[in-house]
Amino acid sequence: MQISLFAQRASFPDVWLDHGLLVGPFFEAQAREFEREYESETPEGGTEHWRYGAFVHWLRAKPAEATVVALAEAALRDQDPSMAGNVILELAALPAFSHQLLEHVLARAPARKELGVAPEKLRAVFAKAHPAG
């Protein structure tokens, strides 16, 4: 299965493809497994597990700042607010999550209250990971 078709059927926001975040063996394997599970059908739900797996892959890779920015944007655009909120908290704990990105996310998060990311909690996670920041 082509990555672009996998991204579409698993409901990845466009930012994943726009920033080349679905490239490499992990995502090729993920697309093959998705195809085996769903064949030619597009699932009506439950695809947040595939997207969360993609986020976890990147979180474990300790990505550079540009990738962290793209992942934050992907989380802000994700259709599953609960999962996206958890990802944002995990991203805030990464060394490459800048103070500028924190402020960007805080400015955008109120428009998606369902993310469930309290500004105080996000600031606390960031402060713990960035004691000098």
N, C-alpha and C positions, 0 to 999 in steps of 0.2 A: 504494500500500500504506500502510495506517495505521502510524504510528510504533510503536504498541504491538504490532502484529503483527510488524513488523520486529524489534523488541527481543526478542520471544519466540522467533522463528525463528532469530535470530542469537545466541541464548543470552546476552544482556546480563543481568547481575544486576539485580534489581528496583530497586536504588538509582539506576540511570540514569533510570528513569521517575519514581521517588519524588522526585528532586531536580531534575527538569526539565532533565536534561543532554542530551536528544535533541531539542532544539527548534531550529528554524532551517533555512535553506536547505541547508546542508551535509548535515544529517541527512535532509532530505526527498529530496535527490539520492541519498544513500547507500541509502535505502529503495527508491527507484525502480530503481536499479542492481541491488540484491539481488533484487528481484522479477523483473527481466529475466533474471538469471542462473539463478535457481532456480525460477521460475514459481510453482507452488503447492506444490512440494516443500519439506520441511524437511530441510536437509542434516544428515548424520550427523556431520559434523566439518568442520574448516576454517574455522569462523566466527570464530576468533580474529583473523583478518585484518580483519574488519569492525569488531570491537571495538577493535583496536589503532588502526585509522584514526580512530575516534572519540576515543580518548585523544590521539592526535597532534594532531587538530584543536584540542582544548582546550589542550594543551601550547603550541602556537604562539600561542594567544590570550592567553597570560600571565594566567590567571584569578585572580580575587580569592580571598581565604582560604577563604571558605565553599565555593566551588566546588572548590578544591584538597582540602579535607577530604572532600567528597563523592566526588571522583575517587580519593582514597586508599582510601576505603571500597569503591568499585567494584572497584579493583584487588585488594584483600584478599579480595573475594568472587568474583573471576573464576575460572572453571573451568580456565583455562590458566595454571598456576603460573609457567612460564618467562616468558611475556609479561608477566604481572602483576608479577613481580619487577623486570623491566626498567622498567616504567612507574613503579613505586615509586621506583626510583633517579632517574628523570627528574623526578618530582614533587619529590623532596628538593632538587633543584637550583634550584627556583623560589623567588623572593623571598617568596611568600605561604605557603610551607611552614614552619610555625612549629615551635619547639622542642617545644611541647606535642604537636603532631601527630607529630613524630619519635618521641617517647616512646610515643605511642599505637600507632604502627605497629610499633615495636620490641617492644612488649608482645604484639601480636597475631601478628607474623610467626613466632615459634617454633611456634605451633600449625599453621603451614603451612610446614614445613621445606622442602618442595619448591619454595618460592618462590626459593630459591637466593640470598637476600639476606643476606649475612653482616652482622651488626650493625656490625662495624668498617668495612666498606665503606660502608654506609648513613650512618654517623656521619661518615666522611671526605667523602662527597659533600656532606652537609649543611654541614659545617664550611667546606669550600671556597666554597660558595655564600653562606654567612652568617658571614663572618670575625669579626664582633663578637658573634655569638650563641654 
